[in-house]
């Protein structure tokens, strides 16, 4: 297995682990429903796989 394949597999696993919570929180925000400070913090940090 190439190093890039190993990294891609790890990223895919991380994305799968965060997807459900992230989608649910983003749907609440889109519907103008409040989310907790802890959920906002999660979206800005652990749930943000881009930064």
C-alpha positions in Angstrom: 0.0 0.0 0.0 1.4 3.4 -0.9 1.7 6.2 1.7 -1.0 8.2 -0.1 -3.4 5.3 -0.1 -2.9 4.9 3.6 -3.6 8.6 4.1 -6.6 8.6 1.9 -8.1 5.6 3.8 -7.5 7.4 7.1 -9.2 10.6 5.8 -12.2 8.5 4.5 -12.6 6.9 7.9 -12.4 10.2 9.7 -15.0 11.7 7.3 -17.3 8.7 7.9 -17.0 9.2 11.6 -17.9 12.9 11.5 -20.4 13.0 8.6 -23.7 12.2 10.5 -23.2 14.8 13.3 -22.0 17.4 10.9 -24.9 17.0 8.5 -27.4 17.1 11.4 -25.9 20.3 12.8 -25.7 22.0 9.4 -29.3 21.1 8.8 -30.3 22.7 12.1 -28.4 25.9 11.3 -29.9 26.0 7.8 -33.4 25.8 9.3 -32.4 28.7 11.7 -32.6 26.4 14.7 -30.1 27.1 17.5 -27.3 24.7 18.3 -25.3 24.5 21.6 -22.0 26.2 22.1 -20.4 22.8 22.4 -21.8 21.9 18.9 -20.5 25.2 17.5 -17.1 24.5 18.9 -17.2 21.0 17.4 -18.1 22.4 14.0 -15.3 24.9 14.2 -12.6 22.4 15.3 -13.0 18.6 15.3 -15.8 18.7 12.7 -13.9 20.9 10.3 -11.6 18.5 8.4 -10.4 21.2 6.0 -8.4 23.5 8.3 
